[in-house]
């Protein structure tokens, strides 16, 4: 829940997931149509998109590189 509430810009993450073919063009458009980053993160984390180890690694590596303070804080708590 903390990650859903605290990640405030999902656009670069969605772009990366599209680039790696984790998201299809249709799924990407559906995410972008959601009005809030919180809604996008909720759909991403609750849906089938991050079920494989490879997709989880893409997601985690993005967060480590782009949101290191958030990741550090979440891992400490």
C-alpha positions in Angstrom: 0.0 0.0 0.0 2.9 2.4 0.7 4.3 2.0 -2.8 0.8 2.7 -4.3 0.5 5.8 -2.2 4.0 7.2 -2.5 5.0 6.7 -6.2 3.9 10.0 -7.7 5.0 9.6 -11.4 4.1 6.4 -13.1 4.7 7.6 -16.7 8.4 6.5 -16.9 7.6 3.2 -15.3 4.8 2.5 -17.8 7.0 3.6 -20.7 9.6 1.1 -19.5 7.1 -1.7 -19.1 5.8 -1.0 -22.6 9.3 -1.0 -24.0 10.0 -4.4 -22.4 6.7 -5.8 -23.7 5.4 -6.3 -20.2 2.5 -4.2 -21.3 0.8 -4.3 -24.7 -0.1 -1.1 -26.5 -3.7 -1.6 -25.4 -2.9 -2.2 -21.8 -0.6 0.8 -21.8 -3.4 3.0 -23.2 -5.7 1.7 -20.4 -3.2 2.6 -17.8 -2.6 6.1 -19.2 -6.4 6.7 -19.3 -6.6 6.2 -15.5 -6.8 9.7 -13.8 -4.3 9.2 -11.0 -0.9 7.7 -10.4 -2.3 5.9 -7.4 -4.9 4.2 -9.6 -2.2 3.2 -12.1 0.0 1.7 -9.4 -2.9 -0.1 -7.8 -3.9 -1.7 -11.2 -0.3 -2.6 -11.9 0.4 -4.2 -8.6 -3.0 -6.0 -8.3 -3.2 -7.2 -11.9 -1.4 -9.9 -13.7 1.4 -7.7 -15.0 4.2 -8.4 -12.5 3.7 -12.2 -12.1 7.0 -13.4 -13.6 10.5 -13.0 -12.0 11.7 -11.2 -15.1 9.0 -8.5 -14.9 9.5 -8.1 -11.2 13.2 -7.5 -11.8 12.4 -4.8 -14.4 10.0 -3.2 -12.0 12.4 -3.4 -9.0 15.4 -2.2 -10.9 13.4 0.8 -12.2 12.5 1.7 -8.6 16.1 1.3 -7.4 17.4 3.6 -10.1 14.6 6.2 -10.3 13.3 6.2 -6.7 16.2 5.1 -4.5 15.1 7.1 -1.4 11.6 5.6 -1.6 12.9 2.1 -1.9 15.4 2.6 0.9 12.6 3.9 3.1 10.2 1.1 2.2 12.9 -1.6 2.8 13.8 -0.1 6.2 10.2 -0.1 7.4 
